[in-house]
Amino acid sequence: MKELRTRVAIVGAGPAGLFLGHLLSREGIDNVVVERRSREYVEQRVRAGVIEDGIAKLLADAGAGERMVRQGLVHHGVELRFEGASHRLALSDLAEGRAITVYGQQEVVKDLVRLRLERGEPLHFDAEVTAMDDLRSDAPYVEFEGPEGRTRVSCEYVAGCDGTFGVATRAVPASEMRRYERTYPFSWLGILAQAEPATQELIYCRHQNGFALYSLRSPTVSRLYLGVRPDESLDEWSDERIWDELSTRLATTERPALNVGPILERGITAMRSVVVAPMRYGRLFLAGDAAHIVPPTGAKGMNLALADVRELARALCAKFQDHSDDLLDTYSQRCLERVWRAEEFSTYMTQMLHPSFDDEFENGVQRARLRQVVTSREASTVLSRNYVDLNSL
């Protein structure tokens, strides 16, 4: 077995794992990143695309946002559509000039992979973790099977950034970690389409047929979603039916029709919330989806993950550079306070915008909430500040 020695072993090469490695390397702290998927897979995996104001600044200040600044689409507002009418929320006006940047998660991953490889820092793709042990000792280790055979990584700390079903979460005894979970009675059918966006800002729509979201990835590519029943399959949704339903739900009298084009990717994602606590077990620290899942309605997934590793990098730097355990000891508590705020906001957005299939009382409450948001400056201000910069509040 090949032997490696490092200070921090990072499991998972999504935004959380790669950004943590980047932040540590900038401080001269050796680390190894291990990812079970291929480089092609992680660089093409389409996920979140809305980056909060403070998180965009974090990426830029860390030297990882040069392409994001050049190519990302800065939005100063979003649109809410319901009852056939359109209402614009002026995010920047309501949130002290802050804005969101639309820049796909896969683009963030590409940038971080390139930076890591350019610097010759250890990054192992197609590497299946087969063991993670001695996590409560001062000498934990991770073993993985990769293209070059079996490798053992001895380290001082392990960062689990490999998602909610990854090996890091499973390495924690059930008696040492509590899991809070909610499954919502609908899913999202998402498509990536070669279609010029018909709008320059995101559209969140509540229609009697279901939820719809219109977002964009570039001047020529659109990302769109439909709320569907959790038991529906892609086989039930032809291209024609998808576009017809999107056109029906997003229609208003004053807005242009959708631009239709070839569908490049499609998939159905269950809507759920997950929080695990604490986000630490001995020398193992969880970050990103390994520690929490939020429904995507609030656009918080990648933002939460990058905010986690911002805190974890600070804590590890304090340990290695100043010999202080204080930030490591409070990492979980500090993160979970922010995570629960994000869960509350994401749940609020989800429950307000997804009509119930069988509860007309709930539908009446949803419509009342939407009317309050678009008629009350106080309500629209709270929503805007949470949407634009929750992870800096």
N, C-alpha and C positions, 0 to 999 in steps of 0.2 A: 504494500500500500504506500502510495506517495504521501509524504508528510509536508504540510504547510504550517507556518506559524504567523499569526497576525494578532493585532490587538482587538479588532472587531470583525466578527463573521456576520455578514449580512445575507439573509436568505430571501430571495425575491428581487427581480430586476424590473419592477414596475417603477412608477414615479417615486414612491416612498424610498425603496431600497437604493435606487440609483442616486437620488438627491442626497440621502444620508451619506452615502459613500463619497459623493462630491464634496459635501461640506466638511467631512472629516479629513479628506485628503488635502483640502486647502489649509487645514491646520496642522498638517504633517503627521496625522494619525493614521497608521497603516490599517488597511481593511481589505477584505476579500468579499466579492459579491458572487453569489451562486444562484443560478436560475434554471429551473427544470425545463423550460421551453426553449425554442430556438430563437436566435436573434431576429430572424425574419418574422416570427410570430409576435414577439413583444413589440416590434416596431410597426406592425400593421394592425394591432388590436385596437379597434375603434371604441373609445369609451367617452368620458367626459370631455367637454370642450369649453366650459365657462370658467375663467380664472378670475378670482377676486382681485381687487385693487392692491391690497397689501401683499398677497401671494405673488402677483406679477412683479411687484417691486422686489420681493425676496429673491425670486429667480434672477432678475436683472442684477441686483446688487451682488449676488453670488457668482456672477460671470456665466450664468447658464441661460440667459434670456436674450441673447443678441438676435437670434432669428425670430423669436417671439415678438420682440419690439419692432422688427422690420415687417413681418408678415402677419402678425396677429391683428384681428379686427377689433378696434376699441369701440365699445358701445356705451352711450350715455343714457340709454333708456331701454325699456322693454314695453311690450304691448300686451294688454289683457283683452281678450275677446270673450263675450258672453251675451246671450240673448240677442245675437245678430249684430251687436254693436262693438266698436273698437274704442279702447281707452289706453292712452299712452301714459306710462309712469316715467317721469323725468328723473331717472336715478341720480344723475350727477347734481341736479338742482336740489334734490332732497337729501343728498348724502355728502354735503360739503365738497362738491367737485369730484368725488371719486367715481370711477367707472369700472366696467368689467372688460376683460379681453377674451375674445373668442379665439381659441388656439387649441387644437385637439390634443388629447392626452398622448396619443401616439407620436405627435410631433415633439412634445416635451421629452418623451423617452428617447427618440432619435437623437435629440440634442445632447442628452446626458450620456448616452452610449458613446457618441462620437468623442465627447470630451474625455471620457474615461479611457477609451482606447488610444487616443492621441497621446495621453500621458503615460501609457504603458502600465496602467493599474489593473490588478487582477479582476477579471470578469469571466465567469465560466457559464456558458450556455449549454443546453442539453445536459444539465447536471442534476440528476435525481438525488435528493437528500435521502439517505438510508438510515441515518442515525443522528440524534441530537441529544446529548446526555451530559451528566455532571453539571447540570444547570444551576444547582445550588452550591457548587463548590467554587473555588477561585481559579479553576482550570477547566471550563466547559469546552466541548468540542462538537464539531459538525463533520459528518462523513457523507461523501456523495460519490455517485457512480457517474462518470462522464466519458467523453470520447477517448480520454487517455487512461481510462481505468478507474480504480478506486483511489480516493484521496481523503485524507483526514486533515481537517483544519483545526488546529489547537489555537485557542484565543482566550481573551480575558472577558469578553462580553459577546452576546449573540443578539442580533436585531432580527426579529421575525416580521418580514414585510411581504409575506407570500400569500396573502388573501385569507378569506374567512374559512376556506377548506384546506389550508396549507398545513404543512407538518409542524410549524411553530406552535400554532394553537393546540394541535393534538398532542404536543409534547408536554403540555401542562396537565397535571392530574385534575380530574373533574372536581375533586374536593378543594382545590386551590383557586378555582376561578368560577365565577358565576356568569351565566349567559342570559341576557335579556333579549327577547325576540318578538317581533310582530310581523305577520304576513298579511298583506292587503288583498282585498277581493278583486283585484284586477292586475293585469300585466301591461307592459309596453311593447308594441310592435314597432321596431325602429328600422328605418331605411337610410341608406346613403345613396344619393341620386346625382347623376350627371345632369344637373339642372341649375340654371342661373337663378340665384335667389330673387324672389319677388319682393323682398323687404330687406332693409338694412339693419333691422333690429329683431331680436327674438320675439316670437308670438306665443303666449300661453293662452290656450282656448278651452273653455268649458262649454260643451254642446250637449244637447239632450241625448245624442247618440254615444257620447263619450268624450274623453279628453283628447286634445291634439296639441302638439308642439312643433313649431316651425323654427328651425335654427339653420345656421350656415357654417360652412367650413372654409370656403374660399369664394372668390367671385364667380366660380363656375360649378361649385359643388354644394348641395343642400343636404341637411340632416333633418329628418322629420320623424315624428312619432305619433302613434295612435294608441289610445287606451283600449284594451280588449279584455275579454273575459279570461280568467286564468286558465281555463281548460281549452282555449282555442289553440290551433296549430297553424304553422305557416302554410300548410297545404290548403287551408281554407281561404287564403288571401292571395288571389292573383294580382298581377301588376295593375290591371284595370280596376279591380275592386279597391286596392289601396289608394290609388289616385282619386277615384270617385269619392271615397269616404273622406279623404283629406280635404278635397274641394268642398264637400258638403259642410264639414265641421268648421272650416276656416272661413267660410263665405261671409262677407258683409256687403252692404250696398255701396260703400264708399271706397273699398279697397280693390286693387287689381287681382285678377285670377292668378292661380299658381302657375309657375312654369313647370311643365312636365318633361321628364327625361328618363333615360335608362336607369334602372335600379342596379347599383353596383354591389350593395350588400344589404342583407336583411336579417333580422333575428327577433325573437321574443324573449323578453326579460321579466322575470317575476319581480314584483314590488315587495320589498321587505325592509325591515329595520332590525339591526343587530348591534348590541353593545356587550362587550366582555369586560369584566372587571375583577381584579385590577389588571392593568396593562403591563404587569411585570410579574415574573416568577423567577426568583433568584437572580441569576446573571442574564436571563432572557427578558428582552423588552419588546413588546408588540407595538406596531405602528401601521397606520393605514387600514386597509380592508381586513387585515388579520385581527384588528381590534374592534372594528365597527363597520357597519353598512348603513347608509342612509338612502331613502328613496330618492331617485334622481331629480324629482320635481324642484327641489331647492338648490340644485347645482352645487352641492357641497362635497361630493366624494373626493375628488382629487385635491381640493383645497384643504380638507381635513387631513389628508395623508401628508401633504407637504408641511402643514402646520405641526403635525406630530413630530416629524423628523427635525424640524427647526428646534423644537424643544429637546429632543433626544440628543442632537448634535451639541447643543449648548451644555447639556448635562455631562456628556462624555468628555467634552473639552475641559470642563471644570474638574472632572476627576483626573484626567491624565496630565493636565497642565498645572492645576492648583491643588491637587490631592484632596479635593472636597467632594463628599458624597451627598451634599445637601440637595442638589438639583436632581440627581438620580433617585433619591429617596422620595421626592415629591413629584416626579415625572407623571406617574399615573393619575394622581389627584388633579394636577393642573390640566392635563389633557382631557380627563373625563368631564370636567366642568364645561369645557368648550364643546366636547362631543355631544353632551346632552342638550346644550343650546342649539347645536346644529340639528339634532334629532327633532327638537321641538319645532324649529322653523320648517324643516322638511316635511314633518307631519302636517303642520298647518297648511302649507302650500298643497300638499297631496290631497288632504281632505276637502279643501276649498275648491279644487279644480276637477276632481273626478266625480261625475254624477253617480249616484247610487242606482243600481239596476232594479232595486225593489223597495226602496225606502223614500217615499215622497216627503216625509218630514225632514229627513236629512237634506234632500234636494232644496227644500225651501230655506233651510239654514245656510246652505252653500251660497245660494243666490244673494241672501242678505249680506253675507260676509264680503262678497265681491262688490256689491253696491257700496258698502262702507269703505272699502279700500279706494275706490275711484272717486268718492265724494268727500272723504275726510282727509285733510292734509296730515293729521296726526297718524292715522292708520297707514296711509301711503308712505309716510316718512319711516315708520318702524319697518315696514316691509322692505323698503329700498335700502336702508342701512344694513339690515341683515343680509340681503341678497348681494350687496356690493362688497361688504367687508366684515362679515361676521367673525372671521378668524383673526382679525386685528383688534376686535372690540375688547 
